[in-house]
C-alpha cells in the first residue's frame, strides 16, 4: 500500500484546526452566525478536522457549518462524562462526531484542546478565547485571528503587540477561505513530514 492510499484509508495526516470562540454570543454581531458557519464549511472543504471545546455559541456554529458539508468535528469537553457535560455544564452533544471528556474543567480542557490541534483560529470570543489564544501563542502554534463584527480581533492584536515578542505564525483576515488556506500552509511548514509506508 502506498502512502497516498494509507492516508486516504487512515487519515493520520489530516490537519486538526481548533476553533476558539465565545459560548455566549450576544456581543458577536448580526453576521456572526453566518461568518462562523462559513468558516466551518471552509475547514471541511479543505479537508481538515474541526476541533472545538464542545460548547455552545461560536464554536458550535462553526461545527454546524462543517457538518453541513460533511466535515469531521471533535469536541474536548471540560466534563468527565457525557452526563456531567449535559447536566452540569449544560453543553450540547450535537454536531460532534466524537467528544473527549477531559474532566479537567475549562482551564485544563483549554490546554488539551489547543495542544491536540495543529493550529488555532480565534473568532468572536471572551476571556476563554484569550486563554486559548495565549496557550497557542506560547506553544508557537499557527494562529488565526478571524475578524468580524466583534472586538476580539483587535483585542488579540493588542495582546500580540504588547507581548514584545515576534510571532510570524499569525494570520489575520475576515475571509474564511483565505484564513483556512493560510493556516493550512503554516501547518504544513510545522509538520515533520509525510508518513511513508
C-alpha positions in Angstrom: 0.0 0.0 0.0 1.5 3.4 -0.9 1.4 6.4 1.4 -1.4 8.1 -0.5 -3.7 5.1 -0.1 -2.7 4.8 3.6 -3.6 8.4 4.1 -6.9 8.1 2.4 -7.7 4.9 4.4 -6.5 6.1 7.8 -6.5 9.9 7.6 -3.5 10.1 10.0 -2.1 13.3 8.5 -5.4 15.1 8.3 -4.8 18.5 9.8 -6.7 19.4 13.0 -7.8 23.0 13.3 -9.1 24.2 16.7 -11.8 26.9 16.7 -11.9 29.2 19.7 -14.8 31.5 20.5 -17.5 32.6 22.9 -20.1 30.2 24.2 -22.3 33.3 25.0 -22.5 35.3 21.7 -24.8 38.3 22.4 -21.8 40.6 21.7 -20.8 39.0 18.4 -22.9 41.0 16.0 -25.6 40.2 13.5 -23.5 38.4 10.9 -21.6 36.3 13.4 -23.6 33.1 12.9 -23.2 33.0 9.1 -19.5 34.0 9.3 -18.9 31.2 11.8 -20.7 28.6 9.7 -18.8 29.6 6.6 -15.5 29.2 8.5 -16.6 25.7 9.4 -17.6 24.9 5.8 -14.1 26.0 4.7 -12.3 23.9 7.2 -14.3 20.9 6.0 -13.9 21.7 2.3 -10.2 22.0 2.6 -10.0 18.6 4.3 -9.2 19.5 7.9 -10.8 18.1 11.0 -12.5 20.7 13.2 -11.6 20.6 16.9 -13.6 22.7 19.4 -14.4 23.0 23.1 -17.6 21.0 22.6 -19.6 24.1 23.7 -22.4 26.4 22.6 -22.1 29.7 20.6 -19.4 30.5 18.1 -17.6 27.0 18.2 -21.0 25.3 17.8 -21.9 27.5 14.8 -18.5 26.6 13.2 -19.3 22.9 13.8 -22.7 23.3 12.2 -21.1 24.7 9.1 -18.5 21.9 9.0 -21.2 19.2 9.3 -23.3 20.9 6.6 -20.6 19.9 4.0 -19.7 16.5 5.5 -16.8 17.6 7.8 -15.5 15.9 10.9 -16.0 17.6 14.2 -14.3 16.6 17.5 -15.0 18.3 20.8 -13.0 18.5 24.0 -15.3 18.8 27.0 -14.4 20.2 30.4 -16.6 17.5 31.9 -15.6 14.0 32.9 -18.6 12.2 31.4 -21.4 12.8 28.9 -23.8 13.1 31.9 -21.8 15.8 33.5 -21.3 17.5 30.1 -25.0 17.8 29.5 -26.4 18.1 33.1 -23.8 20.1 34.9 -22.0 22.1 32.2 -25.2 22.4 30.1 -23.3 21.8 26.9 -24.5 20.2 23.6 -23.6 16.9 22.0 -24.9 18.0 18.6 -22.6 18.4 15.5 -19.8 16.3 17.1 -18.5 13.1 15.7 -16.6 12.5 18.9 -16.4 14.2 22.3 -13.3 13.7 24.5 -14.4 14.1 28.2 -11.3 15.5 29.8 -12.6 16.0 33.4 -10.2 19.0 33.7 -12.7 21.9 33.8 -12.4 24.8 31.4 -8.8 25.8 32.1 -7.4 22.2 31.8 -9.6 21.5 28.8 -8.2 24.5 27.0 -4.7 23.2 27.4 -5.6 19.8 26.0 -7.8 21.3 23.3 -5.0 23.6 21.9 -2.2 21.1 22.2 -4.2 18.4 20.4 -4.6 20.8 17.4 -2.2 21.7 14.6 -3.5 25.3 14.6 -5.9 27.6 16.5 -8.3 30.1 14.9 -10.0 32.6 17.2 -13.3 34.2 16.3 -15.7 36.2 18.4 -14.8 35.5 22.0 -14.2 36.5 25.6 -11.7 35.6 28.3 -11.7 31.8 27.4 -10.7 32.7 23.8 -7.9 34.8 25.1 -6.8 31.9 27.3 -6.7 29.5 24.3 -5.0 32.1 22.1 -2.2 32.7 24.7 -1.6 29.0 25.2 -1.3 28.5 21.4 0.9 31.7 21.2 3.2 30.3 23.9 3.4 27.0 22.1 4.3 28.7 18.8 1.3 27.1 17.0 -0.1 28.6 13.8 -2.7 31.1 14.9 -5.6 32.7 13.1 -7.4 35.9 14.2 -10.7 35.7 12.3 -12.1 39.2 12.1 -15.8 40.0 12.0 -18.4 42.3 13.6 -16.8 41.8 17.0 -14.0 43.3 19.1 -11.9 40.1 19.8 -9.7 40.6 16.7 -8.5 44.0 17.9 -8.0 42.7 21.4 -5.9 39.8 20.3 -3.8 42.0 18.0 -3.2 44.3 21.0 -2.1 41.4 23.1 0.4 40.4 20.4 1.7 44.0 20.1 2.2 44.2 23.9 3.9 40.8 24.1 7.2 42.3 22.9 7.7 39.0 21.0 8.0 38.5 17.3 5.5 35.8 16.1 5.3 35.0 12.4 2.7 32.3 12.9 -0.4 34.6 13.0 -2.9 35.1 10.1 -5.4 37.9 10.4 -8.3 38.1 7.9 -12.1 38.3 7.6 -12.1 35.9 4.6 -12.8 32.3 5.7 -11.3 30.7 2.6 -8.1 32.7 2.8 -7.9 32.1 6.6 -8.0 28.3 6.2 -5.7 28.3 3.2 -3.1 30.4 5.0 -3.4 28.3 8.2 -3.0 25.1 6.2 0.2 26.4 4.6 1.6 27.3 8.1 0.6 23.8 9.4 2.5 22.2 6.5 5.6 24.1 7.4 5.4 22.9 11.0 4.8 19.2 10.2 7.7 16.6 10.5 6.9 15.1 7.1 4.7 12.8 5.2 4.1 9.3 6.5 6.0 6.7 4.5 4.6 3.2 4.0 
